[in-house]
Amino acid sequence: MTFFSVIIPVYNRSHLLAETIDTVAMQTWPHFEVIIIDDGSTDNSRQVIESRYSHDRRVKYFYKQNEERGVARNYGLKMAKGDFAVFFDSDDWMQPHYLETLEKVITDNPGINLLAAKYNYNNNGKIENHPALQNLPEGCYDRSLFVKGNILACNFSIRLKNHSSEFFPPERELASMEDWLFLLANLETDKIFIKDRICVTMRQHAERSMSNNQKVIAARWRATDWVLNNLNLSNTEKKKIIAWSHYFCGIHEYLDHKRSASINEAMAAMKEGGLQKQFLLLLVKSIFGRKLIKAIR
């Protein structure tokens, strides 16, 4: 019996992939398959899979031309045999209890379609919690939790059997935002249960898709346009999405040491969303700079 289909897109991550799959293989819940969607890798990802996991019938490898993660995840959904799909990145680690935790949530909440657990970060050996998730109470949440942005990354699960869901947007220019858009679309008429237990560790490294700030900024604005044009939103939701997109892009401009651009984004965020604490803090940081703030402290 296959209950979970763990879907892992990969592109040129052969040096990280085996360690990721090993953490899936060590799950305490035994009824799962691992679907590797190789999105046109040019490294030795295929060789890693064939040499290390050819004996493990749970691990299934599919190669396709490069079309970015949204299309790769959609391909994985079509190949999946489980009752639930569990989305996962090729450079992260599952805690051994992850699938068991999800199964318990499903058993305790009959009819649930979307669910997730919490995660932390491994930043060069230092474990850090996600600030927006750390104190979030366990329970069901609607789309309003994600209007500001995606606090779950790709770490969520969705029912496959007897449930109709939206697919990931396939456009290449939406890469790095496809998980956010998937959640917004599927939570239009549904809710997601978030378990108060850390079950995933995300590895912070220079190759992560969110490390190129200008690319992320461009993707966020394209994603914002997609949301405004494709989803049924109230005027309040539209203003909130625009405001928090300005804030999100201002953070990445600040990280790229583009203080003038960051100031402009903070001002635009306040114009759309009012005097939020986060917007004001970004403005102050952008005006004075990190060096001066550190010196004052």
Phi and psi in degrees as a GROMACS rama.xvg file:
@    title "Ramachandran Plot"
@    xaxis  label "Phi"
@    yaxis  label "Psi"
@TYPE xy
-105.866  111.509  THR-2
-94.8911  -43.4921  PHE-3
-112.377  138.106  PHE-4
-111.399  107.931  SER-5
-86.0671  114.856  VAL-6
-103.395  118.622  ILE-7
-126.016  103.982  ILE-8
-74.1422  146.772  PRO-9
-141.688  141.453  VAL-10
-143.447  107.429  TYR-11
53.3167  49.5365  ASN-12
-124.301  32.9862  ARG-13
-59.0966  -29.5468  SER-14
-75.4892  -13.327  HIS-15
-115.259  -20.5411  LEU-16
-62.7199  -44.9862  LEU-17
-61.6161  -41.0479  ALA-18
-64.2691  -37.5499  GLU-19
-64.7056  -49.9656  THR-20
-63.7058  -35.6707  ILE-21
-58.8544  -37.5803  ASP-22
-70.0581  -27.9692  THR-23
-73.1952  -42.5451  VAL-24
-62.4901  -23.0385  ALA-25
-93.2017  16.4374  MET-26
-64.6632  142.697  GLN-27
-74.3937  -23.9953  THR-28
-87.1193  120.823  TRP-29
-88.2379  -13.7108  PRO-30
-95.8051  81.1104  HIS-31
-152.025  162.788  PHE-32
-126.168  155.375  GLU-33
-116.313  118.057  VAL-34
-106.241  109.476  ILE-35
-94.0199  118.109  ILE-36
-105.919  103.324  ILE-37
-81.5848  110.382  ASP-38
-88.6359  55.6274  ASP-39
79.2213  32.5266  GLY-40
-59.1552  146.093  SER-41
-110.209  4.01061  THR-42
-96.1967  -158.621  ASP-43
-99.5873  35.6454  ASN-44
-58.6301  -42.1347  SER-45
-60.7312  -43.4665  ARG-46
-63.8165  -38.2666  GLN-47
-61.0968  -45.9996  VAL-48
-65.0174  -47.5022  ILE-49
-66.5854  -39.0875  GLU-50
-77.3388  -29.7992  SER-51
-100.302  -28.1459  ARG-52
-127.585  11.8946  TYR-53
-60.9874  -26.5964  SER-54
-83.2055  -12.1639  HIS-55
-98.8008  104.918  ASP-56
-68.5486  -12.1025  ARG-57
-74.7932  -24.6344  ARG-58
-93.3299  120.092  VAL-59
-122.495  128.964  LYS-60
-112.337  131.308  TYR-61
-130.496  132.684  PHE-62
-109.6  138.089  TYR-63
-145.771  166.476  LYS-64
-68.0646  155.732  GLN-65
-70.2743  121.056  ASN-66
-139.484  11.3336  GLU-67
80.9695  169.819  GLU-68
-67.9357  -32.6546  ARG-69
-58.6534  -47.8543  GLY-70
-66.6679  -39.5215  VAL-71
-62.3542  -42.2774  ALA-72
-67.4624  -37.407  ARG-73
-62.8815  -39.1623  ASN-74
-61.8779  -43.1011  TYR-75
-61.8017  -38.6951  GLY-76
-61.3542  -37.7315  LEU-77
-70.9525  -29.4352  LYS-78
-86.056  -15.918  MET-79
-67.6329  140.224  ALA-80
-110.64  -5.38927  LYS-81
-82.2702  173.045  GLY-82
-76.2104  -32.8686  ASP-83
-130.137  142.409  PHE-84
-94.9741  137.686  ALA-85
-118.537  114.28  VAL-86
-84.414  140.739  PHE-87
-152.07  149.201  PHE-88
-94.5451  155.677  ASP-89
-78.3968  -1.06976  SER-90
-122.451  12.4432  ASP-91
-110.695  175.637  ASP-92
-123.642  137.023  TRP-93
-90.9446  135.642  MET-94
-70.9615  148.031  GLN-95
-56.8248  -24.5224  PRO-96
-93.9597  5.65109  HIS-97
-58.5755  -57.7998  TYR-98
-65.8759  -36.2713  LEU-99
-62.5413  -39.3506  GLU-100
-64.3575  -44.3256  THR-101
-63.2112  -41.4407  LEU-102
-62.2102  -38.5824  GLU-103
-65.7055  -40.2773  LYS-104
-61.7542  -43.0291  VAL-105
-64.7054  -42.612  ILE-106
-63.2446  -39.3285  THR-107
-79.9045  -13.1184  ASP-108
-131.875  73.0357  ASN-109
-55.9074  136.399  PRO-110
89.7737  -2.65552  GLY-111
-66.7005  140.354  ILE-112
-111.424  -32.4122  ASN-113
-129.304  139.316  LEU-114
-154.643  162.022  LEU-115
-158.346  164.264  ALA-116
-123.837  174.735  ALA-117
-86.9308  166.249  LYS-118
-141.304  163.982  TYR-119
-127.748  -176.557  ASN-120
-118.531  145.575  TYR-121
-109.763  104.711  ASN-122
-106.959  89.7467  ASN-123
55.1771  43.05  ASN-124
92.1803  -11.2675  GLY-125
-95.0692  123.196  LYS-126
-86.743  126.18  ILE-127
-128.225  143.034  GLU-128
-89.3388  154.578  ASN-129
-77.7763  120.848  HIS-130
-62.0196  -33.382  PRO-131
-79.8338  -21.0349  ALA-132
-95.7493  -27.7605  LEU-133
-52.8622  -46.3001  GLN-134
-108.171  14.0467  ASN-135
-71.2324  123.283  LEU-136
-64.0691  146.422  PRO-137
-66.3427  140.697  GLU-138
152.626  -170.523  GLY-139
-91.8071  141.325  CYS-140
-134.02  144.749  TYR-141
-97.0901  -168.667  ASP-142
-63.0738  -23.4685  ARG-143
-59.9465  -26.4488  SER-144
-65.8926  -24.2089  LEU-145
-109.256  5.58889  PHE-146
-63.9707  -35.4598  VAL-147
-71.9334  -30.8865  LYS-148
160.055  -178.341  GLY-149
-99.4431  107.494  ASN-150
-87.6721  -4.08167  ILE-151
-100.7  -8.48154  LEU-152
55.0677  -133.564  ALA-153
-98.7273  9.75992  CYS-154
-85.6803  73.2535  ASN-155
-151.083  168.396  PHE-156
-130.356  148.682  SER-157
-137.517  141.779  ILE-158
-66.1035  136.016  ARG-159
-101.529  -45.3681  LEU-160
-80.5417  134.867  LYS-161
57.8855  35.2742  ASN-162
-151.181  131.443  HIS-163
-100.259  120.785  SER-164
-124.59  157.467  SER-165
-73.6671  150.362  GLU-166
-88.7734  171.612  PHE-167
-71.373  140.03  PHE-168
-62.0866  131.048  PRO-169
-85.335  -9.83154  PRO-170
-61.6644  130.236  GLU-171
-60.1155  -35.854  ARG-172
-70.71  -7.56562  GLU-173
-96.1558  5.293  LEU-174
-56.0151  136.297  ALA-175
88.3784  -10.2047  SER-176
-116.772  -1.62958  MET-177
-63.982  -31.751  GLU-178
-67.7741  -41.5526  ASP-179
-60.7752  -46.2721  TRP-180
-67.0268  -37.9313  LEU-181
-60.0438  -45.4094  PHE-182
-66.5192  -45.6148  LEU-183
-59.2981  -41.7217  LEU-184
-68.8175  -42.9232  ALA-185
-80.0424  -15.3497  ASN-186
-97.8264  10.9754  LEU-187
-62.3617  -35.8146  GLU-188
-130.027  17.6676  THR-189
-138.505  179.08  ASP-190
-131.029  162.492  LYS-191
-122.071  136.014  ILE-192
-93.0889  127.683  PHE-193
-112.138  118.268  ILE-194
-82.9197  135.345  LYS-195
-83.5688  67.4029  ASP-196
-153.391  132.007  ARG-197
-77.6867  121.028  ILE-198
-125.859  -7.39233  CYS-199
-136.473  143.517  VAL-200
-119.269  120.806  THR-201
-93.9391  129.411  MET-202
-86.3646  126.133  ARG-203
-88.8974  122.798  GLN-204
-156.709  167.923  HIS-205
-66.2379  -19.2622  ALA-206
-86.3562  -6.23686  GLU-207
-60.9936  147.89  ARG-208
-65.4533  -19.5102  SER-209
-92.9146  8.30701  MET-210
-88.5743  -16.7964  SER-211
-92.0769  97.5485  ASN-212
-60.9919  -44.8008  ASN-213
-67.8187  -35.2053  GLN-214
-66.5031  -39.9444  LYS-215
-65.8937  -40.3889  VAL-216
-60.8816  -47.3286  ILE-217
-61.4017  -41.6236  ALA-218
-65.749  -37.8979  ALA-219
-63.3231  -41.2618  ARG-220
-71.4148  -35.5972  TRP-221
-65.6821  -38.8559  ARG-222
-66.0215  -38.7632  ALA-223
-61.6793  -43.7036  THR-224
-61.3801  -39.8513  ASP-225
-61.7979  -44.9488  TRP-226
-61.6782  -47.2555  VAL-227
-64.515  -29.682  LEU-228
-93.4054  -17.9879  ASN-229
-116.815  -15.9227  ASN-230
-113.702  153.136  LEU-231
-85.7572  101  ASN-232
-119.003  147.726  LEU-233
-76.9802  164.208  SER-234
-61.2694  -35.6988  ASN-235
-63.9663  -43.4684  THR-236
-64.1407  -40.6564  GLU-237
-61.0933  -45.9506  LYS-238
-64.1354  -38.6469  LYS-239
-66.9043  -42.5372  LYS-240
-62.4916  -43.3585  ILE-241
-65.1121  -44.0763  ILE-242
-60.9432  -46.838  ALA-243
-75.7827  -20.4902  TRP-244
-70.4494  -39.8129  SER-245
-60.7828  -43.7281  HIS-246
-63.2753  -47.9172  TYR-247
-55.6298  -47.6361  PHE-248
-69.8223  -32.4106  CYS-249
-63.2602  -39.0884  GLY-250
-59.7198  -45.3311  ILE-251
-71.9964  -31.4434  HIS-252
-65.0499  -41.4649  GLU-253
-62.1249  -42.788  TYR-254
-65.1608  -25.5475  LEU-255
-90.8555  10.7501  ASP-256
62.7775  27.149  HIS-257
-101.622  78.5359  LYS-258
-67.8545  -37.6097  ARG-259
-62.9495  -44.0955  SER-260
-64.892  -37.6246  ALA-261
-66.2821  -39.7522  SER-262
-60.942  -44.669  ILE-263
-61.4718  -40.8017  ASN-264
-67.8443  -39.3396  GLU-265
-63.6461  -41.3367  ALA-266
-64.9596  -41.2719  MET-267
-65.7253  -37.4084  ALA-268
-62.4566  -42.8359  ALA-269
-68.2065  -33.6067  MET-270
-63.6488  -39.5046  LYS-271
-85.3345  -36.9451  GLU-272
-116.373  1.97647  GLY-273
85.8311  -173.818  GLY-274
-84.4654  69.6949  LEU-275
-75.2758  147.157  GLN-276
-57.3427  -43.5624  LYS-277
-64.3789  -38.5306  GLN-278
-65.5757  -43.4023  PHE-279
-64.7441  -40.8478  LEU-280
-64.4259  -41.0644  LEU-281
-61.3827  -41.9009  LEU-282
-62.2129  -45.1845  LEU-283
-62.3554  -46.8745  VAL-284
-60.4129  -41.3502  LYS-285
-68.6125  -34.4922  SER-286
-71.9178  -46.5335  ILE-287
-92.5198  -23.8179  PHE-288
83.6823  156.271  GLY-289
-66.8327  -36.8262  ARG-290
-64.4577  -43.8725  LYS-291
-68.5452  -40.6435  LEU-292
-62.0701  -42.6678  ILE-293
-64.3578  -38.6478  LYS-294
-65.0965  -39.7941  ALA-295
-64.2681  -40.8364  ILE-296
